Amino acid sequence: MHPDTTILGLTGSLRQQSYNRGLLHAARAVAPGHVAMQLFDLAALPLFNEDLERDGDPPAVRALKARIAAAAPC
């Protein structure tokens, strides 16, 4: 079955064995067939720096924005 709903999971902890990360993996494992759950690793995101933003988003920020747009309903 092709998923018609996409959920983008973001964990608040960068630790590989965090409880939040584990819960997101468990949720993905039990999601029904019409739901696709994707995880995004926030470790690559830089801290907010308006100087960087002025020159365009860093690649990791562009990737996150693209994943959010892909998961968001139209």
N, CA, C, O and CB atoms as a CASP TS submission, in Angstrom:
PFRMAT TS
TARGET T0000
AUTHOR 0000-0000-0000
METHOD Language model
MODEL 1
PARENT N/A
ATOM      1  N   MET     1       0.848  -1.183   0.000  1.00  0.00           N
ATOM      2  CA  MET     1       0.000   0.000   0.000  1.00  0.00           C
ATOM      3  C   MET     1       0.889   1.241   0.000  1.00  0.00           C
ATOM      4  O   MET     1       1.848   1.340   0.765  1.00  0.00           O
ATOM      5  CB  MET     1      -0.962   0.001   1.226  1.00  0.00           C
ATOM      6  N   HIS     2       0.554   2.166  -0.859  1.00  0.00           N
ATOM      7  CA  HIS     2       1.308   3.415  -0.945  1.00  0.00           C
ATOM      8  C   HIS     2       0.854   4.345   0.185  1.00  0.00           C
ATOM      9  O   HIS     2      -0.346   4.554   0.364  1.00  0.00           O
ATOM     10  CB  HIS     2       1.112   4.095  -2.345  1.00  0.00           C
ATOM     11  N   PRO     3       1.801   4.908   0.949  1.00  0.00           N
ATOM     12  CA  PRO     3       1.403   5.807   2.043  1.00  0.00           C
ATOM     13  C   PRO     3       0.779   7.089   1.513  1.00  0.00           C
ATOM     14  O   PRO     3       1.279   7.682   0.556  1.00  0.00           O
ATOM     15  CB  PRO     3       2.609   6.144   2.922  1.00  0.00           C
ATOM     16  N   ASP     4      -0.315   7.516   2.137  1.00  0.00           N
ATOM     17  CA  ASP     4      -0.911   8.786   1.753  1.00  0.00           C
ATOM     18  C   ASP     4      -0.720   9.838   2.840  1.00  0.00           C
ATOM     19  O   ASP     4      -1.185  10.970   2.707  1.00  0.00           O
ATOM     20  CB  ASP     4      -2.393   8.604   1.453  1.00  0.00           C
ATOM     21  N   THR     5      -0.042   9.461   3.903  1.00  0.00           N
ATOM     22  CA  THR     5       0.290  10.383   4.980  1.00  0.00           C
ATOM     23  C   THR     5       1.760  10.210   5.318  1.00  0.00           C
ATOM     24  O   THR     5       2.231   9.087   5.500  1.00  0.00           O
ATOM     25  CB  THR     5      -0.607  10.142   6.233  1.00  0.00           C
ATOM     26  N   THR     6       2.482  11.308   5.401  1.00  0.00           N
ATOM     27  CA  THR     6       3.882  11.256   5.794  1.00  0.00           C
ATOM     28  C   THR     6       4.067  12.060   7.068  1.00  0.00           C
ATOM     29  O   THR     6       3.657  13.217   7.156  1.00  0.00           O
ATOM     30  CB  THR     6       4.800  11.787   4.667  1.00  0.00           C
ATOM     31  N   ILE     7       4.693  11.429   8.055  1.00  0.00           N
ATOM     32  CA  ILE     7       5.005  12.091   9.323  1.00  0.00           C
ATOM     33  C   ILE     7       6.515  12.238   9.391  1.00  0.00           C
ATOM     34  O   ILE     7       7.254  11.277   9.180  1.00  0.00           O
ATOM     35  CB  ILE     7       4.449  11.284  10.562  1.00  0.00           C
ATOM     36  N   LEU     8       6.964  13.444   9.685  1.00  0.00           N
ATOM     37  CA  LEU     8       8.389  13.694   9.844  1.00  0.00           C
ATOM     38  C   LEU     8       8.682  13.776  11.331  1.00  0.00           C
ATOM     39  O   LEU     8       8.188  14.671  12.016  1.00  0.00           O
ATOM     40  CB  LEU     8       8.830  15.001   9.104  1.00  0.00           C
ATOM     41  N   GLY     9       9.488  12.841  11.836  1.00  0.00           N
ATOM     42  CA  GLY     9       9.817  12.791  13.254  1.00  0.00           C
ATOM     43  C   GLY     9      11.136  13.484  13.542  1.00  0.00           C
ATOM     44  O   GLY     9      12.147  13.209  12.895  1.00  0.00           O
ATOM     45  N   LEU    10      11.122  14.378  14.507  1.00  0.00           N
ATOM     46  CA  LEU    10      12.322  15.093  14.949  1.00  0.00           C
ATOM     47  C   LEU    10      12.530  14.768  16.421  1.00  0.00           C
ATOM     48  O   LEU    10      11.608  14.919  17.223  1.00  0.00           O
ATOM     49  CB  LEU    10      12.195  16.650  14.718  1.00  0.00           C
ATOM     50  N   THR    11      13.709  14.331  16.782  1.00  0.00           N
ATOM     51  CA  THR    11      13.983  14.039  18.177  1.00  0.00           C
ATOM     52  C   THR    11      14.720  15.206  18.812  1.00  0.00           C
ATOM     53  O   THR    11      15.561  15.841  18.175  1.00  0.00           O
ATOM     54  CB  THR    11      14.798  12.744  18.315  1.00  0.00           C
ATOM     55  N   GLY    12      14.406  15.482  20.048  1.00  0.00           N
ATOM     56  CA  GLY    12      15.027  16.604  20.740  1.00  0.00           C
ATOM     57  C   GLY    12      16.398  16.291  21.300  1.00  0.00           C
ATOM     58  O   GLY    12      17.098  17.191  21.764  1.00  0.00           O
ATOM     59  N   SER    13      16.788  15.037  21.264  1.00  0.00           N
ATOM     60  CA  SER    13      18.085  14.635  21.814  1.00  0.00           C
ATOM     61  C   SER    13      18.991  14.184  20.679  1.00  0.00           C
ATOM     62  O   SER    13      18.541  13.536  19.735  1.00  0.00           O
ATOM     63  CB  SER    13      17.922  13.502  22.868  1.00  0.00           C
ATOM     64  N   LEU    14      20.252  14.526  20.775  1.00  0.00           N
ATOM     65  CA  LEU    14      21.215  14.113  19.749  1.00  0.00           C
ATOM     66  C   LEU    14      21.847  12.758  20.065  1.00  0.00           C
ATOM     67  O   LEU    14      22.524  12.180  19.215  1.00  0.00           O
ATOM     68  CB  LEU    14      22.306  15.166  19.604  1.00  0.00           C
ATOM     69  N   ARG    15      21.633  12.254  21.267  1.00  0.00           N
ATOM     70  CA  ARG    15      22.230  10.988  21.693  1.00  0.00           C
ATOM     71  C   ARG    15      21.606   9.840  20.903  1.00  0.00           C
ATOM     72  O   ARG    15      20.383   9.750  20.804  1.00  0.00           O
ATOM     73  CB  ARG    15      22.039  10.770  23.221  1.00  0.00           C
ATOM     74  N   GLN    16      22.431   8.973  20.346  1.00  0.00           N
ATOM     75  CA  GLN    16      21.948   7.879  19.504  1.00  0.00           C
ATOM     76  C   GLN    16      20.998   6.936  20.249  1.00  0.00           C
ATOM     77  O   GLN    16      20.072   6.402  19.638  1.00  0.00           O
ATOM     78  CB  GLN    16      23.124   7.092  18.963  1.00  0.00           C
ATOM     79  N   GLN    17      21.200   6.722  21.526  1.00  0.00           N
ATOM     80  CA  GLN    17      20.363   5.808  22.299  1.00  0.00           C
ATOM     81  C   GLN    17      19.336   6.555  23.152  1.00  0.00           C
ATOM     82  O   GLN    17      18.927   6.052  24.198  1.00  0.00           O
ATOM     83  CB  GLN    17      21.233   4.933  23.188  1.00  0.00           C
ATOM     84  N   SER    18      18.912   7.748  22.721  1.00  0.00           N
ATOM     85  CA  SER    18      17.954   8.528  23.509  1.00  0.00           C
ATOM     86  C   SER    18      16.590   7.839  23.508  1.00  0.00           C
ATOM     87  O   SER    18      16.250   7.108  22.577  1.00  0.00           O
ATOM     88  CB  SER    18      17.830   9.970  22.952  1.00  0.00           C
ATOM     89  N   TYR    19      15.829   8.080  24.551  1.00  0.00           N
ATOM     90  CA  TYR    19      14.480   7.521  24.646  1.00  0.00           C
ATOM     91  C   TYR    19      13.584   8.079  23.548  1.00  0.00           C
ATOM     92  O   TYR    19      12.788   7.343  22.965  1.00  0.00           O
ATOM     93  CB  TYR    19      13.873   7.814  26.023  1.00  0.00           C
ATOM     94  N   ASN    20      13.704   9.366  23.262  1.00  0.00           N
ATOM     95  CA  ASN    20      12.879   9.972  22.212  1.00  0.00           C
ATOM     96  C   ASN    20      13.148   9.327  20.856  1.00  0.00           C
ATOM     97  O   ASN    20      12.218   9.041  20.102  1.00  0.00           O
ATOM     98  CB  ASN    20      13.139  11.481  22.133  1.00  0.00           C
ATOM     99  N   ARG    21      14.415   9.101  20.554  1.00  0.00           N
ATOM    100  CA  ARG    21      14.775   8.461  19.280  1.00  0.00           C
ATOM    101  C   ARG    21      14.196   7.045  19.239  1.00  0.00           C
ATOM    102  O   ARG    21      13.673   6.615  18.211  1.00  0.00           O
ATOM    103  CB  ARG    21      16.329   8.425  19.092  1.00  0.00           C
ATOM    104  N   GLY    22      14.290   6.328  20.348  1.00  0.00           N
ATOM    105  CA  GLY    22      13.736   4.983  20.412  1.00  0.00           C
ATOM    106  C   GLY    22      12.234   4.966  20.217  1.00  0.00           C
ATOM    107  O   GLY    22      11.700   4.088  19.539  1.00  0.00           O
ATOM    108  N   LEU    23      11.547   5.937  20.810  1.00  0.00           N
ATOM    109  CA  LEU    23      10.099   6.026  20.641  1.00  0.00           C
ATOM    110  C   LEU    23       9.719   6.317  19.195  1.00  0.00           C
ATOM    111  O   LEU    23       8.739   5.770  18.689  1.00  0.00           O
ATOM    112  CB  LEU    23       9.528   7.102  21.552  1.00  0.00           C
ATOM    113  N   LEU    24      10.485   7.172  18.529  1.00  0.00           N
ATOM    114  CA  LEU    24      10.197   7.460  17.125  1.00  0.00           C
ATOM    115  C   LEU    24      10.396   6.214  16.257  1.00  0.00           C
ATOM    116  O   LEU    24       9.607   5.953  15.348  1.00  0.00           O
ATOM    117  CB  LEU    24      11.092   8.606  16.621  1.00  0.00           C
ATOM    118  N   HIS    25      11.449   5.451  16.541  1.00  0.00           N
ATOM    119  CA  HIS    25      11.672   4.206  15.791  1.00  0.00           C
ATOM    120  C   HIS    25      10.537   3.215  16.053  1.00  0.00           C
ATOM    121  O   HIS    25      10.086   2.533  15.133  1.00  0.00           O
ATOM    122  CB  HIS    25      13.036   3.573  16.176  1.00  0.00           C
ATOM    123  N   ALA    26      10.076   3.131  17.298  1.00  0.00           N
ATOM    124  CA  ALA    26       8.969   2.232  17.628  1.00  0.00           C
ATOM    125  C   ALA    26       7.685   2.677  16.934  1.00  0.00           C
ATOM    126  O   ALA    26       6.934   1.842  16.430  1.00  0.00           O
ATOM    127  CB  ALA    26       8.756   2.175  19.152  1.00  0.00           C
ATOM    128  N   ALA    27       7.428   3.980  16.901  1.00  0.00           N
ATOM    129  CA  ALA    27       6.236   4.494  16.225  1.00  0.00           C
ATOM    130  C   ALA    27       6.287   4.178  14.737  1.00  0.00           C
ATOM    131  O   ALA    27       5.273   3.821  14.136  1.00  0.00           O
ATOM    132  CB  ALA    27       6.103   6.010  16.440  1.00  0.00           C
ATOM    133  N   ARG    28       7.456   4.309  14.152  1.00  0.00           N
ATOM    134  CA  ARG    28       7.601   4.001  12.722  1.00  0.00           C
ATOM    135  C   ARG    28       7.336   2.515  12.474  1.00  0.00           C
ATOM    136  O   ARG    28       6.743   2.146  11.460  1.00  0.00           O
ATOM    137  CB  ARG    28       9.021   4.390  12.216  1.00  0.00           C
ATOM    138  N   ALA    29       7.778   1.666  13.402  1.00  0.00           N
ATOM    139  CA  ALA    29       7.610   0.220  13.231  1.00  0.00           C
ATOM    140  C   ALA    29       6.144  -0.210  13.294  1.00  0.00           C
ATOM    141  O   ALA    29       5.763  -1.190  12.654  1.00  0.00           O
ATOM    142  CB  ALA    29       8.403  -0.520  14.294  1.00  0.00           C
ATOM    143  N   VAL    30       5.329   0.503  14.047  1.00  0.00           N
ATOM    144  CA  VAL    30       3.921   0.099  14.191  1.00  0.00           C
ATOM    145  C   VAL    30       2.959   0.979  13.389  1.00  0.00           C
ATOM    146  O   VAL    30       1.743   0.812  13.489  1.00  0.00           O
ATOM    147  CB  VAL    30       3.527   0.132  15.656  1.00  0.00           C
ATOM    148  N   ALA    31       3.479   1.896  12.610  1.00  0.00           N
ATOM    149  CA  ALA    31       2.616   2.775  11.815  1.00  0.00           C
ATOM    150  C   ALA    31       1.838   1.943  10.801  1.00  0.00           C
ATOM    151  O   ALA    31       2.386   1.009  10.214  1.00  0.00           O
ATOM    152  CB  ALA    31       3.453   3.874  11.095  1.00  0.00           C
ATOM    153  N   PRO    32       0.572   2.272  10.592  1.00  0.00           N
ATOM    154  CA  PRO    32      -0.204   1.537   9.589  1.00  0.00           C
ATOM    155  C   PRO    32       0.355   1.754   8.186  1.00  0.00           C
ATOM    156  O   PRO    32       1.122   2.688   7.951  1.00  0.00           O
ATOM    157  CB  PRO    32      -1.676   1.964   9.637  1.00  0.00           C
ATOM    158  N   GLY    33      -0.033   0.890   7.265  1.00  0.00           N
ATOM    159  CA  GLY    33       0.515   0.920   5.911  1.00  0.00           C
ATOM    160  C   GLY    33       0.289   2.206   5.147  1.00  0.00           C
ATOM    161  O   GLY    33       1.053   2.517   4.234  1.00  0.00           O
ATOM    162  N   HIS    34      -0.744   2.965   5.495  1.00  0.00           N
ATOM    163  CA  HIS    34      -1.010   4.204   4.761  1.00  0.00           C
ATOM    164  C   HIS    34      -0.221   5.389   5.325  1.00  0.00           C
ATOM    165  O   HIS    34      -0.374   6.518   4.860  1.00  0.00           O
ATOM    166  CB  HIS    34      -2.503   4.518   4.793  1.00  0.00           C
ATOM    167  N   VAL    35       0.629   5.125   6.336  1.00  0.00           N
ATOM    168  CA  VAL    35       1.423   6.185   6.964  1.00  0.00           C
ATOM    169  C   VAL    35       2.909   5.885   6.772  1.00  0.00           C
ATOM    170  O   VAL    35       3.382   4.800   7.109  1.00  0.00           O
ATOM    171  CB  VAL    35       1.078   6.316   8.479  1.00  0.00           C
ATOM    172  N   ALA    36       3.629   6.851   6.235  1.00  0.00           N
ATOM    173  CA  ALA    36       5.089   6.765   6.138  1.00  0.00           C
ATOM    174  C   ALA    36       5.664   7.667   7.224  1.00  0.00           C
ATOM    175  O   ALA    36       5.296   8.837   7.323  1.00  0.00           O
ATOM    176  CB  ALA    36       5.610   7.186   4.701  1.00  0.00           C
ATOM    177  N   MET    37       6.551   7.133   8.025  1.00  0.00           N
ATOM    178  CA  MET    37       7.174   7.940   9.071  1.00  0.00           C
ATOM    179  C   MET    37       8.658   8.047   8.755  1.00  0.00           C
ATOM    180  O   MET    37       9.364   7.043   8.664  1.00  0.00           O
ATOM    181  CB  MET    37       6.939   7.322  10.494  1.00  0.00           C
ATOM    182  N   GLN    38       9.116   9.276   8.591  1.00  0.00           N
ATOM    183  CA  GLN    38      10.518   9.543   8.305  1.00  0.00           C
ATOM    184  C   GLN    38      11.136  10.232   9.505  1.00  0.00           C
ATOM    185  O   GLN    38      10.474  11.009  10.192  1.00  0.00           O
ATOM    186  CB  GLN    38      10.678  10.405   7.027  1.00  0.00           C
ATOM    187  N   LEU    39      12.401   9.948   9.756  1.00  0.00           N
ATOM    188  CA  LEU    39      13.118  10.584  10.855  1.00  0.00           C
ATOM    189  C   LEU    39      14.179  11.512  10.274  1.00  0.00           C
ATOM    190  O   LEU    39      14.788  11.213   9.248  1.00  0.00           O
ATOM    191  CB  LEU    39      13.760   9.521  11.798  1.00  0.00           C
ATOM    192  N   PHE    40      14.388  12.630  10.939  1.00  0.00           N
ATOM    193  CA  PHE    40      15.412  13.580  10.511  1.00  0.00           C
ATOM    194  C   PHE    40      16.368  13.806  11.674  1.00  0.00           C
ATOM    195  O   PHE    40      15.946  14.138  12.782  1.00  0.00           O
ATOM    196  CB  PHE    40      14.777  14.931  10.032  1.00  0.00           C
ATOM    197  N   ASP    41      17.652  13.625  11.412  1.00  0.00           N
ATOM    198  CA  ASP    41      18.678  13.789  12.441  1.00  0.00           C
ATOM    199  C   ASP    41      19.073  15.261  12.521  1.00  0.00           C
ATOM    200  O   ASP    41      19.594  15.824  11.558  1.00  0.00           O
ATOM    201  CB  ASP    41      19.922  12.897  12.139  1.00  0.00           C
ATOM    202  N   LEU    42      18.824  15.874  13.663  1.00  0.00           N
ATOM    203  CA  LEU    42      19.114  17.300  13.848  1.00  0.00           C
ATOM    204  C   LEU    42      20.588  17.595  14.119  1.00  0.00           C
ATOM    205  O   LEU    42      20.974  18.761  14.200  1.00  0.00           O
ATOM    206  CB  LEU    42      18.289  17.839  14.981  1.00  0.00           C
ATOM    207  N   ALA    43      21.414  16.564  14.259  1.00  0.00           N
ATOM    208  CA  ALA    43      22.818  16.765  14.619  1.00  0.00           C
ATOM    209  C   ALA    43      23.577  17.631  13.618  1.00  0.00           C
ATOM    210  O   ALA    43      24.513  18.335  13.997  1.00  0.00           O
ATOM    211  CB  ALA    43      23.503  15.432  14.745  1.00  0.00           C
ATOM    212  N   ALA    44      23.190  17.590  12.359  1.00  0.00           N
ATOM    213  CA  ALA    44      23.913  18.348  11.328  1.00  0.00           C
ATOM    214  C   ALA    44      23.497  19.812  11.259  1.00  0.00           C
ATOM    215  O   ALA    44      24.148  20.607  10.582  1.00  0.00           O
ATOM    216  CB  ALA    44      23.699  17.708   9.979  1.00  0.00           C
ATOM    217  N   LEU    45      22.419  20.177  11.951  1.00  0.00           N
ATOM    218  CA  LEU    45      21.950  21.564  11.878  1.00  0.00           C
ATOM    219  C   LEU    45      22.846  22.489  12.691  1.00  0.00           C
ATOM    220  O   LEU    45      23.186  22.176  13.832  1.00  0.00           O
ATOM    221  CB  LEU    45      20.504  21.667  12.372  1.00  0.00           C
ATOM    222  N   PRO    46      23.228  23.618  12.118  1.00  0.00           N
ATOM    223  CA  PRO    46      24.007  24.587  12.883  1.00  0.00           C
ATOM    224  C   PRO    46      23.100  25.358  13.848  1.00  0.00           C
ATOM    225  O   PRO    46      21.886  25.412  13.654  1.00  0.00           O
ATOM    226  CB  PRO    46      24.739  25.564  11.933  1.00  0.00           C
ATOM    227  N   LEU    47      23.681  25.939  14.863  1.00  0.00           N
ATOM    228  CA  LEU    47      22.929  26.848  15.712  1.00  0.00           C
ATOM    229  C   LEU    47      22.485  28.034  14.862  1.00  0.00           C
ATOM    230  O   LEU    47      23.132  28.368  13.869  1.00  0.00           O
ATOM    231  CB  LEU    47      23.780  27.315  16.937  1.00  0.00           C
ATOM    232  N   PHE    48      21.394  28.662  15.246  1.00  0.00           N
ATOM    233  CA  PHE    48      20.904  29.791  14.460  1.00  0.00           C
ATOM    234  C   PHE    48      21.937  30.904  14.436  1.00  0.00           C
ATOM    235  O   PHE    48      22.446  31.327  15.474  1.00  0.00           O
ATOM    236  CB  PHE    48      19.573  30.310  15.024  1.00  0.00           C
ATOM    237  N   ASN    49      22.229  31.362  13.248  1.00  0.00           N
ATOM    238  CA  ASN    49      23.167  32.451  13.052  1.00  0.00           C
ATOM    239  C   ASN    49      22.635  33.287  11.889  1.00  0.00           C
ATOM    240  O   ASN    49      22.696  32.873  10.731  1.00  0.00           O
ATOM    241  CB  ASN    49      24.629  31.920  12.775  1.00  0.00           C
ATOM    242  N   GLU    50      22.119  34.459  12.213  1.00  0.00           N
ATOM    243  CA  GLU    50      21.512  35.291  11.178  1.00  0.00           C
ATOM    244  C   GLU    50      22.512  35.649  10.078  1.00  0.00           C
ATOM    245  O   GLU    50      22.111  35.878   8.937  1.00  0.00           O
ATOM    246  CB  GLU    50      20.945  36.562  11.795  1.00  0.00           C
ATOM    247  N   ASP    51      23.793  35.700  10.401  1.00  0.00           N
ATOM    248  CA  ASP    51      24.801  35.971   9.374  1.00  0.00           C
ATOM    249  C   ASP    51      24.811  34.870   8.319  1.00  0.00           C
ATOM    250  O   ASP    51      24.943  35.148   7.127  1.00  0.00           O
ATOM    251  CB  ASP    51      26.192  36.108  10.009  1.00  0.00           C
ATOM    252  N   LEU    52      24.672  33.613   8.762  1.00  0.00           N
ATOM    253  CA  LEU    52      24.617  32.503   7.809  1.00  0.00           C
ATOM    254  C   LEU    52      23.334  32.547   6.990  1.00  0.00           C
ATOM    255  O   LEU    52      23.340  32.265   5.792  1.00  0.00           O
ATOM    256  CB  LEU    52      24.725  31.162   8.541  1.00  0.00           C
ATOM    257  N   GLU    53      22.242  32.902   7.645  1.00  0.00           N
ATOM    258  CA  GLU    53      20.945  32.955   6.970  1.00  0.00           C
ATOM    259  C   GLU    53      20.952  33.989   5.845  1.00  0.00           C
ATOM    260  O   GLU    53      20.339  33.776   4.799  1.00  0.00           O
ATOM    261  CB  GLU    53      19.833  33.280   7.977  1.00  0.00           C
ATOM    262  N   ARG    54      21.628  35.082   6.054  1.00  0.00           N
ATOM    263  CA  ARG    54      21.694  36.159   5.058  1.00  0.00           C
ATOM    264  C   ARG    54      22.346  35.664   3.769  1.00  0.00           C
ATOM    265  O   ARG    54      21.991  36.112   2.679  1.00  0.00           O
ATOM    266  CB  ARG    54      22.475  37.367   5.619  1.00  0.00           C
ATOM    267  N   ASP    55      23.304  34.737   3.894  1.00  0.00           N
ATOM    268  CA  ASP    55      24.010  34.200   2.733  1.00  0.00           C
ATOM    269  C   ASP    55      23.306  32.993   2.125  1.00  0.00           C
ATOM    270  O   ASP    55      23.824  32.375   1.196  1.00  0.00           O
ATOM    271  CB  ASP    55      25.418  33.821   3.118  1.00  0.00           C
ATOM    272  N   GLY    56      22.141  32.659   2.638  1.00  0.00           N
ATOM    273  CA  GLY    56      21.406  31.475   2.172  1.00  0.00           C
ATOM    274  C   GLY    56      21.523  30.372   3.216  1.00  0.00           C
ATOM    275  O   GLY    56      22.472  30.337   4.000  1.00  0.00           O
ATOM    276  N   ASP    57      20.576  29.502   3.214  1.00  0.00           N
ATOM    277  CA  ASP    57      20.567  28.427   4.205  1.00  0.00           C
ATOM    278  C   ASP    57      21.730  27.464   3.995  1.00  0.00           C
ATOM    279  O   ASP    57      22.072  27.136   2.859  1.00  0.00           O
ATOM    280  CB  ASP    57      19.247  27.666   4.147  1.00  0.00           C
ATOM    281  N   PRO    58      22.341  27.010   5.097  1.00  0.00           N
ATOM    282  CA  PRO    58      23.339  25.934   4.983  1.00  0.00           C
ATOM    283  C   PRO    58      22.661  24.668   4.449  1.00  0.00           C
ATOM    284  O   PRO    58      21.444  24.529   4.572  1.00  0.00           O
ATOM    285  CB  PRO    58      24.021  25.653   6.368  1.00  0.00           C
ATOM    286  N   PRO    59      23.420  23.752   3.865  1.00  0.00           N
ATOM    287  CA  PRO    59      22.827  22.550   3.266  1.00  0.00           C
ATOM    288  C   PRO    59      21.927  21.760   4.214  1.00  0.00           C
ATOM    289  O   PRO    59      20.876  21.280   3.791  1.00  0.00           O
ATOM    290  CB  PRO    59      23.917  21.652   2.772  1.00  0.00           C
ATOM    291  N   ALA    60      22.305  21.615   5.472  1.00  0.00           N
ATOM    292  CA  ALA    60      21.483  20.850   6.415  1.00  0.00           C
ATOM    293  C   ALA    60      20.142  21.534   6.656  1.00  0.00           C
ATOM    294  O   ALA    60      19.131  20.856   6.839  1.00  0.00           O
ATOM    295  CB  ALA    60      22.225  20.666   7.745  1.00  0.00           C
ATOM    296  N   VAL    61      20.116  22.847   6.660  1.00  0.00           N
ATOM    297  CA  VAL    61      18.872  23.593   6.851  1.00  0.00           C
ATOM    298  C   VAL    61      17.992  23.445   5.614  1.00  0.00           C
ATOM    299  O   VAL    61      16.780  23.270   5.733  1.00  0.00           O
ATOM    300  CB  VAL    61      19.162  25.092   7.138  1.00  0.00           C
ATOM    301  N   ARG    62      18.589  23.513   4.439  1.00  0.00           N
ATOM    302  CA  ARG    62      17.820  23.300   3.206  1.00  0.00           C
ATOM    303  C   ARG    62      17.208  21.907   3.187  1.00  0.00           C
ATOM    304  O   ARG    62      16.059  21.731   2.781  1.00  0.00           O
ATOM    305  CB  ARG    62      18.713  23.501   1.967  1.00  0.00           C
ATOM    306  N   ALA    63      17.982  20.915   3.630  1.00  0.00           N
ATOM    307  CA  ALA    63      17.480  19.535   3.662  1.00  0.00           C
ATOM    308  C   ALA    63      16.293  19.405   4.610  1.00  0.00           C
ATOM    309  O   ALA    63      15.303  18.755   4.275  1.00  0.00           O
ATOM    310  CB  ALA    63      18.595  18.566   4.084  1.00  0.00           C
ATOM    311  N   LEU    64      16.381  20.017   5.789  1.00  0.00           N
ATOM    312  CA  LEU    64      15.270  19.959   6.738  1.00  0.00           C
ATOM    313  C   LEU    64      14.039  20.651   6.179  1.00  0.00           C
ATOM    314  O   LEU    64      12.933  20.123   6.293  1.00  0.00           O
ATOM    315  CB  LEU    64      15.668  20.595   8.070  1.00  0.00           C
ATOM    316  N   LYS    65      14.205  21.819   5.578  1.00  0.00           N
ATOM    317  CA  LYS    65      13.075  22.544   5.000  1.00  0.00           C
ATOM    318  C   LYS    65      12.412  21.725   3.893  1.00  0.00           C
ATOM    319  O   LYS    65      11.187  21.713   3.774  1.00  0.00           O
ATOM    320  CB  LYS    65      13.535  23.905   4.451  1.00  0.00           C
ATOM    321  N   ALA    66      13.218  21.049   3.093  1.00  0.00           N
ATOM    322  CA  ALA    66      12.671  20.224   2.018  1.00  0.00           C
ATOM    323  C   ALA    66      11.883  19.044   2.573  1.00  0.00           C
ATOM    324  O   ALA    66      10.822  18.703   2.049  1.00  0.00           O
ATOM    325  CB  ALA    66      13.792  19.724   1.109  1.00  0.00           C
ATOM    326  N   ARG    67      12.400  18.417   3.636  1.00  0.00           N
ATOM    327  CA  ARG    67      11.696  17.289   4.256  1.00  0.00           C
ATOM    328  C   ARG    67      10.390  17.744   4.898  1.00  0.00           C
ATOM    329  O   ARG    67       9.390  17.030   4.836  1.00  0.00           O
ATOM    330  CB  ARG    67      12.589  16.609   5.306  1.00  0.00           C
ATOM    331  N   ILE    68      10.388  18.931   5.518  1.00  0.00           N
ATOM    332  CA  ILE    68       9.155  19.459   6.101  1.00  0.00           C
ATOM    333  C   ILE    68       8.137  19.726   5.011  1.00  0.00           C
ATOM    334  O   ILE    68       6.966  19.372   5.151  1.00  0.00           O
ATOM    335  CB  ILE    68       9.432  20.743   6.899  1.00  0.00           C
ATOM    336  N   ALA    69       8.574  20.351   3.924  1.00  0.00           N
ATOM    337  CA  ALA    69       7.669  20.657   2.818  1.00  0.00           C
ATOM    338  C   ALA    69       7.096  19.370   2.204  1.00  0.00           C
ATOM    339  O   ALA    69       5.927  19.329   1.820  1.00  0.00           O
ATOM    340  CB  ALA    69       8.404  21.482   1.741  1.00  0.00           C
ATOM    341  N   ALA    70       7.915  18.335   2.115  1.00  0.00           N
ATOM    342  CA  ALA    70       7.450  17.075   1.530  1.00  0.00           C
ATOM    343  C   ALA    70       6.448  16.375   2.434  1.00  0.00           C
ATOM    344  O   ALA    70       5.554  15.684   1.945  1.00  0.00           O
ATOM    345  CB  ALA    70       8.630  16.152   1.256  1.00  0.00           C
ATOM    346  N   ALA    71       6.584  16.545   3.749  1.00  0.00           N
ATOM    347  CA  ALA    71       5.688  15.884   4.684  1.00  0.00           C
ATOM    348  C   ALA    71       4.426  16.690   4.943  1.00  0.00           C
ATOM    349  O   ALA    71       3.418  16.137   5.382  1.00  0.00           O
ATOM    350  CB  ALA    71       6.401  15.624   5.983  1.00  0.00           C
ATOM    351  N   ALA    72       4.469  17.987   4.678  1.00  0.00           N
ATOM    352  CA  ALA    72       3.330  18.862   4.961  1.00  0.00           C
ATOM    353  C   ALA    72       2.216  18.634   3.958  1.00  0.00           C
ATOM    354  O   ALA    72       2.478  18.387   2.781  1.00  0.00           O
ATOM    355  CB  ALA    72       3.760  20.333   4.945  1.00  0.00           C
ATOM    356  N   PRO    73       0.970  18.716   4.417  1.00  0.00           N
ATOM    357  CA  PRO    73      -0.145  18.578   3.480  1.00  0.00           C
ATOM    358  C   PRO    73      -0.198  19.773   2.529  1.00  0.00           C
ATOM    359  O   PRO    73       0.178  20.888   2.889  1.00  0.00           O
ATOM    360  CB  PRO    73      -1.478  18.443   4.243  1.00  0.00           C
ATOM    361  N   CYS    74      -0.662  19.525   1.336  1.00  0.00           N
ATOM    362  CA  CYS    74      -0.770  20.587   0.326  1.00  0.00           C
ATOM    363  C   CYS    74      -2.031  21.374   0.489  1.00  0.00           C
ATOM    364  O   CYS    74      -2.281  22.305  -0.277  1.00  0.00           O
ATOM    365  CB  CYS    74      -0.713  20.013  -1.067  1.00  0.00           C
TER
END
